[in-house]
Amino acid sequence: MLRYFKALCAIAVLVLAPHSLGAQEAASPPELLKKIWNGPDFDANDFAPEVYQKIPKELLVSILSEQRSIYGPALRVEATKDPHKFLVETKSYTIPTLLKQNTTGQLTGLLFRFALVKDMKHEDLLDHMKQQTATQSFLLMQNGKVHAENNSDAQLAVGSAFKLYVLDQVAQRVRDGDLSWQDKVTLEQRHISYPGGTMQNEPVGKKFVLLDVARNMIAISDNTATDLLMDLVGQESVMLPGETSPALTTQQLFHLKADEQTAEAYRKAGPEERARILAALPAQLPTIDKVSVPLTEGVEWYLSNRELCEIVTKVKDIKGVFVNPGVAEPDNWTSYAYKGGSEIGVLNMTYALEDPDGNNWCFSTTWNAEQELDVTYLIALVATLLESPESVQAALR
């Protein structure tokens, strides 16, 4: 799916440069971080020269401006027990930030983690999630036991979270010996879709390692990678629970969203007529403005949180695919598998997590609405819940 909340999910890594030596006393990290966050500009010598060899100052200003526009100005910056970790406090959010300086006080590294909500008790988080939209669901499980749920059997629109089912089919072909994760697969014109992802920018005919394509589909929600893999395993094999027709490719979804008449015919049709409708779709993608519209009812991928917990638990141990922790704090979990999905009016986030005690957790949540969601706030709610095993336990009190 198009990553409508990609700016919110982007972690701004500004580089780690070698420490340079100098006699000047290092600047106060909280004061420097607050100054840089609040902008609108910063002094060129706030960052070490090595940083500018990797990232131009104009790009740094843009990244910081984007953070400020999303979360608001910094009211204060608090230090933590970790000498490199600080908490940027805005009116509504706390943004954990990792910072490194050289001996002259210049920044050599800066990492913004996902924002956490302020002024909310953990035990109120799950109830607050319910209240954000009329159509909402979640499921929280530990070692297969349900600890909390809301509407968790309802099949709601989940966007790119359906790609877990594509991954499962690829993995099945590998287990059967029909494919190997090291096989080379070829990008064809028929696979090219809109972002998320980057593979749409690669030349047609280029060969890719299968594992890399699968990683792109999951880690950066690459739509072109998804359509390539669905072509590889056969679209007819990617069946979502309760459906009588195969899952749509991302290209097909974009075509249907762009054409209300065809979308209506598809909604009303049975499996054979749906197949004919899809076969007749044009080869050229519709213009992006026709695609960037709110949730089109019946033209999506519909799954329940229970189904998503089952599939993510099934595929979570595939090595080399789940490299994106989403909003879960990776330092606090032994392992993680994450896939989400979004479009205007849709947000899903699904996690399989293992804590240091060996407990396996699954959390899946979905919001659907007819209008644009406040994804900044919703993502911060989930980040606050999944910051650590302790934060999850606190939410269950």
C-alpha positions in Angstrom: 0.0 0.0 0.0 1.0 3.6 -0.3 2.8 4.6 2.9 0.6 7.5 3.9 2.2 7.6 7.3 5.8 7.0 6.1 7.0 10.3 7.5 5.7 9.3 10.9 7.4 5.9 10.7 10.7 7.2 9.4 13.5 7.1 12.0 15.8 10.0 11.3 19.3 8.5 11.5 21.7 11.2 10.8 25.0 9.2 10.8 27.7 8.1 13.2 30.9 9.8 12.4 34.4 9.3 14.0 35.0 11.3 17.1 37.4 14.2 16.5 39.6 15.6 19.2 39.6 19.1 20.6 40.2 21.2 23.7 36.8 23.0 23.8 34.4 21.9 26.5 31.5 19.8 25.1 28.2 21.6 24.8 25.3 20.5 27.1 23.4 17.8 25.2 19.9 18.7 26.4 20.4 22.4 25.5 22.0 21.5 22.1 19.2 19.0 21.2 16.5 21.5 22.2 18.1 24.2 20.1 18.4 21.9 17.1 14.9 20.5 17.4 13.2 23.9 17.7 15.1 25.4 14.7 14.2 26.7 12.3 17.9 26.5 11.6 21.1 25.5 13.5 24.7 26.5 13.4 26.8 24.6 10.9 29.3 23.7 13.6 26.6 22.0 15.7 27.4 18.9 13.6 30.8 17.5 13.0 32.2 18.0 9.5 32.1 14.3 8.9 28.3 14.4 9.1 28.0 16.9 6.2 30.1 14.5 4.0 27.2 12.1 4.2 24.1 14.4 4.6 23.9 18.0 3.4 22.9 20.6 6.0 19.7 21.4 4.0 18.5 17.8 4.4 19.2 17.8 8.1 17.2 21.0 8.4 14.4 19.4 6.5 14.4 16.3 8.7 14.3 18.3 11.9 11.6 20.6 10.5 9.5 17.5 9.7 9.9 16.2 13.2 8.9 19.5 14.6 5.9 19.9 12.4 4.6 16.4 13.3 5.2 16.5 17.1 5.4 20.2 17.9 8.2 22.3 19.4 10.4 21.0 22.2 9.4 22.3 25.7 12.3 20.6 27.4 14.9 17.9 26.9 15.5 15.4 29.8 18.5 13.3 30.3 18.3 9.6 31.2 20.5 7.1 33.0 22.0 6.3 29.6 24.4 9.1 28.8 23.5 8.9 25.1 19.7 8.8 25.5 17.5 11.9 26.0 13.8 12.5 26.0 12.5 15.4 23.8 9.3 16.6 25.5 6.6 18.4 23.4 3.1 19.3 24.5 1.6 15.8 23.7 4.6 13.5 23.0 7.9 12.2 24.4 10.4 11.4 21.7 13.3 9.1 22.9 16.5 10.3 21.1 20.0 8.9 20.9 22.7 11.4 20.6 26.5 11.3 20.3 29.0 14.1 20.4 32.7 14.5 19.8 35.0 16.1 22.4 34.3 19.6 21.0 30.6 19.1 21.6 29.6 18.7 17.9 27.0 16.1 17.1 28.4 12.9 15.4 25.2 10.9 15.6 21.4 11.5 16.1 18.6 9.0 16.2 14.9 9.8 16.8 12.9 6.9 18.0 9.1 6.7 17.8 7.1 9.2 19.9 5.3 8.1 23.0 2.1 9.6 24.3 2.4 11.8 27.4 0.2 12.1 30.5 -1.6 8.7 30.1 -1.5 5.8 32.4 -0.5 2.5 30.8 -3.6 0.8 32.1 -5.7 3.2 30.1 -3.9 2.6 26.8 -6.1 -0.2 25.4 -9.3 1.5 26.3 -8.1 4.7 24.7 -7.3 2.8 21.5 -10.9 1.6 21.4 -12.2 5.2 21.6 -10.3 6.6 18.6 -12.7 5.4 15.8 -16.1 3.8 15.7 -14.5 0.8 13.9 -11.6 -0.5 15.9 -10.2 -3.8 16.9 -7.2 -5.3 18.8 -5.9 -8.5 20.2 -3.1 -9.0 22.8 -1.9 -12.5 23.4 0.8 -14.1 25.5 1.9 -17.7 24.7 -1.3 -18.2 22.8 -3.5 -17.0 25.7 -5.8 -13.9 25.1 -5.1 -11.2 27.7 -7.1 -8.4 26.0 -9.2 -8.0 22.9 -11.7 -5.8 21.2 -13.7 -6.9 18.2 -10.8 -9.2 17.4 -12.7 -11.6 15.1 -14.0 -8.8 12.8 -12.5 -8.7 9.4 -11.5 -5.1 8.8 -9.4 -3.4 6.1 -5.8 -3.9 7.0 -3.8 -2.6 4.0 -0.4 -4.1 3.4 -0.6 -6.4 6.5 -2.0 -9.0 4.0 1.5 -9.4 2.6 2.2 -11.8 5.5 0.0 -14.3 3.5 2.2 -13.7 0.4 5.3 -14.4 2.5 3.7 -17.6 3.8 3.1 -18.9 0.3 6.7 -18.1 -0.7 7.9 -19.9 2.4 5.7 -22.9 1.6 7.3 -23.1 -1.9 10.8 -23.1 -0.3 9.8 -25.8 2.2 8.4 -27.9 -0.7 11.7 -27.5 -2.5 10.2 -25.6 -5.5 12.1 -22.5 -4.6 15.2 -21.5 -2.6 15.7 -18.2 -0.8 18.8 -17.7 -2.8 17.1 -18.1 -6.2 17.3 -15.2 -8.6 13.9 -13.8 -9.7 13.4 -11.3 -12.6 11.6 -8.0 -12.3 9.1 -7.6 -15.2 7.1 -4.6 -16.4 3.9 -6.3 -15.2 5.2 -6.2 -11.6 5.8 -2.4 -11.5 3.5 -0.7 -8.9 3.3 2.5 -6.9 5.3 2.9 -3.7 5.7 2.0 -0.8 9.1 0.6 -1.5 11.8 1.3 -4.1 11.8 -1.6 -6.5 9.6 0.3 -8.9 12.7 2.4 -9.7 14.8 -0.6 -10.7 15.3 -1.5 -14.4 12.9 -4.1 -15.9 14.8 -7.3 -16.4 17.0 -6.9 -13.4 17.5 -10.1 -11.3 17.1 -10.1 -7.5 17.7 -12.7 -4.8 14.4 -14.0 -3.6 15.1 -13.4 0.0 15.9 -9.7 -0.7 12.6 -9.3 -2.5 10.7 -10.9 0.4 12.6 -8.6 2.8 11.6 -5.6 0.7 8.0 -6.6 0.8 7.9 -6.9 4.6 10.5 -4.4 5.8 9.6 -1.5 3.6 6.2 -2.7 2.3 7.4 -2.7 -1.3 4.4 -3.1 -3.6 6.4 -4.0 -6.7 8.1 -6.7 -4.7 4.7 -7.9 -3.5 3.3 -8.2 -7.1 6.5 -9.9 -8.3 6.1 -12.5 -5.5 2.4 -13.0 -6.1 3.2 -13.6 -9.8 6.0 -16.1 -8.8 3.8 -18.2 -6.5 0.6 -17.7 -8.5 -2.0 -15.1 -7.4 -4.6 -17.9 -7.1 -2.6 -19.4 -4.2 -2.8 -16.2 -2.0 -6.2 -16.7 -0.5 -7.2 -14.8 2.6 -9.5 -16.5 5.2 -13.1 -16.5 4.3 -12.6 -15.2 0.8 -13.7 -17.0 -2.4 -11.4 -15.0 -4.7 -7.6 -14.6 -4.4 -6.2 -11.5 -2.8 -5.8 -8.5 -5.1 -2.3 -7.5 -6.2 -1.4 -4.0 -5.3 -1.7 -2.9 -9.0 -5.3 -4.3 -9.1 -6.2 -2.5 -6.0 -5.0 0.8 -7.4 -6.9 0.3 -10.6 -10.1 -0.5 -8.7 -9.7 2.5 -6.4 -9.3 4.7 -9.4 -12.5 3.5 -11.2 -15.7 3.6 -9.1 -17.8 1.9 -11.7 -15.4 -1.1 -12.0 -14.9 -1.2 -8.2 -18.7 -1.4 -7.8 -18.9 -4.2 -10.4 -16.1 -6.1 -8.6 -17.8 -5.8 -5.2 -21.0 -7.3 -6.5 -19.4 -10.0 -8.7 -18.8 -13.7 -7.9 -15.4 -15.4 -8.2 -15.6 -16.0 -12.0 -16.8 -12.6 -12.9 -14.2 -11.0 -10.5 -11.5 -12.9 -12.4 -12.8 -11.5 -15.7 -12.9 -7.9 -14.3 -9.3 -8.2 -13.1 -8.1 -9.7 -16.4 -9.6 -6.7 -18.3 -7.8 -4.0 -16.2 -5.4 -1.8 -18.2 -1.7 -2.5 -18.1 -0.8 1.1 -17.3 -1.3 2.3 -13.7 -3.9 5.0 -13.1 -2.7 8.5 -12.1 -1.6 8.8 -8.5 -4.3 11.4 -7.7 -7.0 8.9 -8.5 -5.5 6.4 -6.2 -4.9 8.7 -3.2 -8.5 8.5 -2.0 -10.1 7.2 1.3 -10.9 3.6 1.9 -13.0 2.2 -0.9 -15.4 -0.3 0.8 -15.0 -3.8 -0.5 -11.8 -3.0 -2.4 -9.1 -3.8 0.1 -7.7 -6.7 2.1 -9.9 -7.8 5.0 -8.5 -9.7 7.9 -9.2 -10.0 11.6 -6.6 -9.5 14.4 -6.9 -13.1 15.3 -6.1 -14.2 11.8 -3.2 -11.8 11.7 -1.8 -13.1 14.9 -2.0 -16.6 13.6 -0.2 -15.8 10.3 2.6 -13.6 11.9 3.2 -16.3 14.4 3.6 -18.8 11.6 6.1 -16.8 9.6 8.0 -14.9 12.4 11.0 -17.2 12.4 11.9 -16.8 8.7 15.4 -15.5 8.9 16.4 -12.3 7.2 13.0 -10.9 6.5 11.8 -9.2 9.7 14.4 -6.5 10.0 12.1 -3.6 10.7 10.9 -3.5 14.4 8.1 -1.0 13.7 7.5 1.0 16.8 8.5 -1.7 19.3 11.7 -0.8 21.1 14.1 -3.4 19.7 16.5 -3.1 22.7 13.8 -4.3 25.1 12.7 -7.4 23.1 14.6 -10.6 22.3 13.1 -10.9 18.8 10.4 -9.2 16.8 8.3 -9.7 13.6 6.3 -6.7 12.4 4.0 -5.9 9.5 1.6 -3.1 9.2 -0.6 -1.5 6.6 -2.2 1.8 5.9 -4.1 4.0 3.5 -6.4 6.9 4.0 -8.9 5.7 6.6 -6.9 2.4 7.4 -4.2 1.6 9.8 -3.1 -1.8 11.0 -0.1 -2.8 13.1 0.7 -6.4 13.8 3.6 -7.7 16.0 5.0 -11.0 17.1 7.4 -10.3 20.0 9.5 -12.4 22.3 10.5 -11.0 25.7 13.8 -11.8 27.6 11.9 -14.5 29.7 11.0 -16.4 26.5 7.4 -15.4 26.5 5.8 -15.0 23.0 3.5 -12.1 22.6 1.3 -11.1 19.7 -0.4 -7.7 19.4 -2.5 -6.7 16.4 -4.7 -3.6 16.1 -6.7 -2.1 13.3 -8.5 1.2 12.8 -10.9 1.9 9.9 -12.7 5.2 9.2 -14.3 7.1 6.3 -11.9 10.0 6.8 -8.2 10.4 7.4 -6.9 9.0 10.7 -4.8 10.8 13.2 -2.0 8.3 12.5 0.6 10.3 14.5 -1.4 9.7 17.7 -2.4 6.2 16.9 1.2 5.1 16.2 2.3 6.8 19.4 -0.3 4.8 21.4 1.1 1.5 20.0 4.7 2.7 20.6 3.8 3.4 24.2 2.3 0.0 24.7 5.1 -1.9 23.0 8.1 0.0 24.4 9.0 -2.9 26.6 7.5 -6.1 28.2 7.0 -4.1 31.4 4.9 -1.5 29.5 2.7 -4.3 28.1 2.3 -5.8 31.6 1.4 -2.4 33.0 -1.3 -2.0 30.4 -2.9 -5.2 31.6 -3.3 -4.1 35.2 
